[in-house]
Amino acid sequence: MPDRYGHCRQGAPTAALAGWVLTGVLTGVLTGGPASAAPTTLTAPTSPTSPSRAAPAAASSTPVPRPLRPRSVVRPARTLRSPWPSVRRYSTLGAGTVGASGPRPLTTFAKSFSWNGTTYPYRMVGTDPQGAAGTTTLASTLVPVTLRQGAQTAPTTATTVRIVTGSGLFSARAFPGGTGQYGDVFLRTQFWSWLNNGAKNWHVVMALPTVTTTKILDIPPGTGEITTVNGVRVAMVDVDWLDGALTSAVTAARPDVLTQLLTTNVVACAPYTPDLSSCGIGGFHSAVTDSRGTHTYTYQSYLNAAIYGSGTGFTDIGPMSHELAEWLTDPFVTNIVPAWTSPLAPQYGCLEELESGDPVVGKFLRITSLAYQDEAYLAWFARTPSTSWRGRYTWFASFTTYSPSCTP
């Protein structure tokens, strides 16, 4: 999903990495930046204009405004060239032994819809909901990531990992429309009529993830900083650097295993500049292709409520729920839909990607203290009468009709 304030595209929209951008604006005092800089305050931006690459402000006794804008990024999916990773031909993380025929592909189904004389194909995770009943169980690897800059760190702890793996992303909760995992109930309510009004025993569930050892990334000079926001230590880093630094963890997994990259209190920037004018990215999802196949992944940060405020939904597993739903409905970031805009998220501009979380970013439910984001149904993008649960266009009923059109 794109990041959420402003919209910048990089590469073709048909093969892209989408990123989740924070819609709340950080307000508070930033400390812990460059030694020569005075403490600075974050203020809301006045418009989603392109960030300037400003030089660091000189030290001053007066706080200098440093706006933090949630932004949208669409990044190209990548194909890795030779040499291929050579430690082992196939990783077995999270899903047993690979057979002689090679890695199993991710289980997906393909369909299409038409609008205004154009056919739009799409591919989603699971088996065909209009086909036979059955359960697709998906393997995943959870990679805790700690960022470090000198003696300062933004750590992902065992406690955070326990909260995430014990959440409704991997175990049953009572969600609107049914009891089950977040992703499973989202898909079942989306395909409600295809599932005989929920009677068909069709499911897409996440197995408990295999948790790896913590990956530690040292922030290179000029690509980020670790500072303090409202009493919380926060890492602000360049999204291109972050994505590239995590590639090896993605390609270590089999193509049928989702890699979930988890940081804590990290806000990415597109790009990072010392004035933090283009920061605000809480997550993204994409795919990397190498000699073994296409590896899909999500990146997300577990956010302390003090950063953006508990009422915003940009807390704890909010970004992770957003990215998981978008991965389920657009795993290879190739699903193109009629160009849309959202009155709830104007910072995204006019998009053509099927990114279920972006139109309703900031709309969420809190269940047992954790934030789960609303998601737009297929009918919202397809501009067809909804046959989803209760005739809704989004899971939590944020919209009552389909998407407004726009010109990219």
Number of C-alpha atoms within 10 A of each C-alpha: 35 34 32 32 31 24 22 18 16 11 12 12 20 15 20 26 29 30 31 33 34 31 26 21 20 24 19 17 18 23 20 17 16 15 9 11 17 19 21 23 19 22 17 14 16 8 10 20 15 13 18 12 14 11 9 13 16 10 15 12 10 10 15 18 18 21 22 27 33 33 31 31 29 27 26 20 24 17 13 14 10 8 8 12 16 7 8 8 15 21 19 15 20 23 18 9 11 14 9 6 6 12 19 14 14 21 14 16 13 12 10 11 16 14 13 7 6 10 12 15 14 18 18 21 20 24 19 17 22 13 11 12 15 15 14 18 14 20 21 23 25 23 24 22 22 21 25 18 16 8 5 14 19 23 22 22 14 11 8 18 19 10 13 19 16 13 19 24 24 19 16 17 17 13 18 15 17 16 14 20 21 26 23 25 25 27 25 26 25 28 23 23 20 19 21 12 15 19 12 18 13 24 22 22 22 19 17 18 21 17 16 14 10 17 17 15 16 12 22 12 8 11 18 25 25 25 21 18 22 17 13 16 22 26 27 26 27 23 24 15 18 18 19 9 13 16 16 11 17 24 26 20 23 30 25 20 26 27 29 25 24 25 28 24 28 26 26 33 31 24 20 23 23 20 21 27 27 28 30 29 34 34 32 32 32 28 27 20 16 17 15 19 19 21 26 26 29 26 24 30 26 24 25 19 17 16 22 21 17 16 14 18 26 30 25 24 25 28 29 28 23 31 31 24 25 27 27 20 24 24 25 24 29 21 22 19 23 25 18 24 23 20 13 16 17 15 25 27 21 18 25 18 25 28 29 25 25 32 30 23 28 23 21 22 17 13 13 9 8 18 24 27 26 26 28 29 27 24 22 23 27 20 21 16 13 23 19 24 21 15 18 23 28 28 25 19 17 17 18 12 17 21 22 15 15 14 11 11
